[in-house]
């Protein structure tokens, strides 16, 4: 609870959430997509967030272009076998990403080699990079357009706050992209 409270009181943390939501909404409006990747629990978060984009979070609306790079076992195992685990996301970014897209890189340490390689490829291809990480941010922090730092060094606590922040970001994107539907949804709870 203390980490969530610290995050909610941190002005830079709150501004990063707003900025991330705006950056993703701008990309989607321009025909781009949001690509998500992480390892372990962060892979689960990538899938969860992509699901909120393609399906829905708060209200019925058109699907949004969100893709988890953690889910295609044939692609992951082929790349892992042929090139190595460090390339499982970077090759997908190179093949699926387009200028104007947004890559959301999720790593609690900020030092996951496969995420850092994917960030490098994303940046080289005109893809904005959003980082979700822990307090220090590791090598990822300086490689992002926007980096959301959870004020903790504990992996489980960082992951808990990541999914709370992801829901807030998705809600901001929904509200930006579907203002009329968002208004009806909010009116039903007042």
C-alpha positions as CSV (number, residue, x, y, z in Angstrom):
1,X,0.0,0.0,0.0
2,X,2.9,2.4,0.8
3,X,4.3,2.1,-2.7
4,X,0.9,2.8,-4.4
5,X,0.4,5.8,-2.0
6,X,3.9,7.1,-2.8
7,X,3.2,6.7,-6.6
8,X,-0.1,8.5,-6.3
9,X,1.5,11.4,-4.5
10,X,4.4,11.7,-7.0
11,X,3.7,14.5,-9.5
12,X,6.2,13.2,-12.0
13,X,4.6,9.7,-11.8
14,X,1.1,11.1,-12.4
15,X,2.3,13.4,-15.2
16,X,4.0,10.4,-16.9
17,X,0.7,8.5,-16.9
18,X,-1.0,11.5,-18.6
19,X,1.8,11.9,-21.1
20,X,1.8,8.1,-21.9
21,X,-2.0,8.1,-22.5
22,X,-1.7,11.2,-24.8
23,X,1.2,9.7,-26.7
24,X,-0.6,6.4,-27.3
25,X,-3.9,8.1,-28.3
26,X,-2.0,10.4,-30.7
27,X,-0.4,7.3,-32.3
28,X,-3.7,5.4,-32.6
29,X,-5.5,8.5,-34.1
30,X,-2.8,8.6,-36.8
31,X,-3.3,4.9,-37.6
32,X,-0.5,3.6,-35.5
33,X,-0.6,0.8,-32.9
34,X,0.7,0.0,-29.4
35,X,3.2,-2.9,-29.1
36,X,3.8,-4.3,-25.6
37,X,6.5,-6.6,-24.3
38,X,8.0,-7.8,-21.0
39,X,9.3,-11.0,-19.4
40,X,7.7,-13.2,-16.8
41,X,5.1,-11.3,-14.9
42,X,5.7,-8.3,-17.2
43,X,4.9,-10.5,-20.2
44,X,1.5,-11.2,-18.4
45,X,1.1,-7.5,-18.0
46,X,1.9,-6.9,-21.7
47,X,-0.9,-9.4,-22.6
48,X,-3.3,-7.9,-20.1
49,X,-2.8,-4.4,-21.4
50,X,-3.1,-5.4,-25.1
51,X,-6.3,-7.2,-24.2
52,X,-7.7,-4.0,-22.7
53,X,-6.9,-2.1,-25.9
54,X,-8.3,-4.7,-28.3
55,X,-11.4,-5.7,-26.2
56,X,-12.3,-2.9,-23.8
57,X,-11.6,-1.5,-20.3
58,X,-14.6,0.6,-19.1
59,X,-17.2,0.6,-21.8
60,X,-18.2,-0.9,-25.1
61,X,-16.3,0.7,-28.0
62,X,-14.4,-0.1,-31.2
63,X,-11.2,-2.1,-30.7
64,X,-7.9,-0.3,-30.4
65,X,-4.7,-1.5,-32.1
66,X,-2.7,-3.2,-29.3
67,X,-0.4,-6.1,-29.8
68,X,1.4,-8.2,-27.1
69,X,4.7,-9.4,-28.5
70,X,4.8,-12.1,-25.8
71,X,2.0,-14.4,-27.1
72,X,2.9,-16.1,-30.4
73,X,4.8,-19.3,-29.2
74,X,5.8,-20.2,-32.8
75,X,7.4,-16.8,-33.4
76,X,9.0,-16.7,-29.9
77,X,10.5,-20.2,-30.2
78,X,11.6,-19.7,-33.8
79,X,13.4,-16.5,-33.0
80,X,14.8,-17.9,-29.7
81,X,16.1,-21.0,-31.5
82,X,17.4,-19.3,-34.6
83,X,18.8,-16.0,-33.2
84,X,18.7,-16.3,-29.4
85,X,16.4,-15.1,-26.6
86,X,17.8,-11.6,-26.7
87,X,16.2,-11.1,-30.1
88,X,12.7,-12.4,-29.4
89,X,11.2,-8.9,-29.3
90,X,13.5,-6.9,-31.5
91,X,12.8,-9.1,-34.5
92,X,9.1,-8.7,-33.9
93,X,9.5,-4.9,-33.7
94,X,11.5,-4.9,-36.9
95,X,8.8,-7.0,-38.7
96,X,5.6,-5.6,-37.2
97,X,6.5,-2.1,-36.1
98,X,6.0,1.0,-38.3
99,X,7.0,4.6,-37.8
100,X,4.5,6.3,-35.6
101,X,3.7,3.2,-33.5
102,X,4.4,3.1,-29.8
103,X,6.4,0.4,-28.1
104,X,5.6,-0.1,-24.4
105,X,8.7,-1.8,-22.8
106,X,7.9,-3.3,-19.4
107,X,10.9,-4.3,-17.2
108,X,11.0,-3.9,-13.4
109,X,14.8,-3.6,-13.5
110,X,15.1,-1.7,-16.7
111,X,18.0,-4.0,-17.7
112,X,16.4,-6.9,-19.6
113,X,18.6,-7.5,-22.6
114,X,15.8,-8.5,-24.9
115,X,13.7,-5.4,-24.0
116,X,16.8,-3.1,-24.5
117,X,17.4,-4.6,-27.9
118,X,13.8,-4.1,-28.9
119,X,14.0,-0.5,-27.7
120,X,17.1,0.1,-29.9
121,X,15.3,-1.3,-33.0
122,X,12.1,0.7,-32.2
123,X,14.0,3.9,-31.9
124,X,15.9,3.2,-35.2
125,X,12.6,2.7,-36.9
126,X,10.7,5.8,-35.8
127,X,8.7,4.1,-33.1
128,X,8.1,6.0,-29.8
129,X,9.3,4.2,-26.7
130,X,7.4,4.1,-23.4
131,X,9.1,2.5,-20.4
132,X,7.4,1.0,-17.4
133,X,10.1,0.2,-14.8
134,X,11.1,0.5,-11.2
135,X,12.7,3.3,-9.1
136,X,16.1,3.4,-10.8
137,X,14.9,2.5,-14.3
138,X,18.2,0.8,-15.3
139,X,19.4,1.3,-18.8
140,X,15.9,1.6,-20.1
141,X,15.2,5.0,-18.4
142,X,17.5,7.0,-20.6
143,X,16.4,5.2,-23.8
144,X,12.7,6.1,-23.5
145,X,10.6,9.0,-24.8
146,X,8.6,8.7,-21.6
147,X,9.5,6.5,-18.6
148,X,7.2,5.6,-15.7
149,X,9.2,4.9,-12.6
150,X,7.5,3.0,-9.8
151,X,9.0,4.2,-6.5
152,X,10.1,0.8,-5.4
153,X,12.9,-1.8,-5.9
154,X,10.6,-4.8,-5.2
155,X,9.6,-6.7,-8.3
156,X,6.2,-7.8,-7.1
157,X,5.3,-4.3,-5.8
158,X,6.5,-2.7,-9.1
159,X,4.4,-5.1,-11.1
160,X,1.3,-4.3,-8.9
161,X,1.7,-0.6,-9.6
162,X,2.4,-1.2,-13.3
163,X,-1.0,-2.8,-13.8
164,X,-2.8,0.0,-11.9
165,X,-0.9,2.5,-14.0
166,X,-1.8,0.6,-17.2
167,X,-5.5,0.7,-16.3
168,X,-5.3,4.4,-15.8
169,X,-3.4,4.8,-19.1
170,X,-5.9,2.7,-21.0
171,X,-8.8,4.7,-19.4
172,X,-7.2,7.9,-20.6
173,X,-6.8,6.5,-24.1
174,X,-10.4,5.3,-24.1
175,X,-11.6,8.7,-23.0
176,X,-9.5,10.5,-25.6
177,X,-10.5,8.2,-28.5
178,X,-14.2,7.7,-27.6
179,X,-15.3,10.9,-25.8
180,X,-19.0,10.3,-26.4
181,X,-19.0,6.7,-25.1
182,X,-16.8,7.8,-22.2
183,X,-19.3,10.5,-21.3
184,X,-22.2,8.1,-21.3
185,X,-20.2,5.6,-19.2
186,X,-19.3,8.3,-16.7
187,X,-22.9,9.6,-16.5
188,X,-24.1,6.1,-15.6
189,X,-22.0,6.2,-12.5
190,X,-22.9,9.6,-11.2
